Amino acid sequence: MKSPTRRGLGIAIAAALFLHLGFLGGARAEDAANLNVMIDNFTFEPAQLTVKVGATVTWKNRDDIPHTVVSAGKFRSKTLDTDDSFSFTFTAAGDYKYFCSLHPHMTGMIKVE
Amino acid sequence: MSEFDHDHPGVSRRRVLECMTWAGTGVLWTISGGVPRSLGMVGSAEAAAAPGMTFLQISDSHVGFDKPANPNALGTLEEAIAKINAMPAKPSFMIHTGDITHLSKAAEFDNAERIISQAKLDVHYVPGEHDFIDEEVKLYKERYGKGTKGAGWYSFDANGVHFIGLVNVVDLKAGGLGNLGAEQLAWLEDDLKAKSKSTPVVVFAHIPLWTVYPQWGWGTEDGARALDTLKGFGSVTVLNGHIHQVMQKVEGNVTFHTARSTAFPQPAPGTAPSPGPMKVEDSKLRTLLGVASINFKQNNQPLAIIDTPLQG
């Protein structure tokens, strides 16, 4: 019965890593679930999101049209087709304004505190 | 092959007669001095056809698109090309106002080329934003960028008409609309310098050069500056795509026109939560897709744009 032991060990390591990263990044586990920005109907939802330093935000495109997530000089996703995601970890405080470089009327902001 | 007579350029300064049929309504419009006047119902789009130099516009093929609004965008492009091949008079050439592909994949460009080349016409392309989204942004330029400037703009002359292909889908600014940029505007000014004001000009670009609906990004930030450059020219026709529906405006001697997509329709401005692909009943789809043919008559000087749906 080798494999359950291995899996158990794997989970333990993953949990330890998670806690470790969580400690370093300062993001609490309950925040993680909410750090998503959905792209629906050519809008970023929520249009403004406040997170803590170290948080990772994930954008997911749910439109039938590709979009991008671009913050000049900060981050730039590849083109996101339907159901594609892009994640970025914010390591410094500040206001990160971003937009879709294909449909520039689509704008949003991540406030990192 | 050119029938153009350089001593008698074809299209008038003041009297721009425009004939246009709207799919599903069959109303023939004539526009004289910018005032639209209905001439009544016509039997078919072909009724307005007339001899002269004719070229075609197709747009927004979105090859690779397979979502519910049209699971087979390649198939409807094929139908559009078949429609073109069935035209009684062979057009001089074709322009494609961008969004050839949906995701700028090599296979999408290849498929588009395979189908469009079946029309056996010269095709003059301008890119849409969907044609510049490959990682290295090189596939469009490799295929269609030869002899162009900057991101792919250029001009050429045919039958005495000066054609200008502009690119307004790069370097877009957050919160803004389509963008031409200073370099392209300077080139445009230079390009027009040598042209007599009586030369008919056709400008084509992907995103509408005039502001159709800024809330959805349907316009070009510095489009008015391009139009300033065209002031004084007797006949200016602006052909765009991007919004996947026929829309038209006449301002003085400038006629603005957007073409249907060959792939999927988009909603009329403000009638839906977003400008995304509009799912319609399968039986209606082909009435909302199509091609446009633009006719310059040599003698009577009218300019006619005829939008032909794939069906109906």
Interface residues (C-beta under 8 A of the other chain):
Chain A: N41 F42 T43 D63 D64 I65 P66 T68 V70 A72 K78 T79 D81 T82 K97 Y98 F99 S101 L102 H103 P104 H105 M106 T107
Chain B: K67 P68 A69 H102 L103 S104 E129 H130 I133 E135 L172 K173 A174 G175 G176 L177 P214 Q215 W216 G217 P273 S274 P275 G276 P277
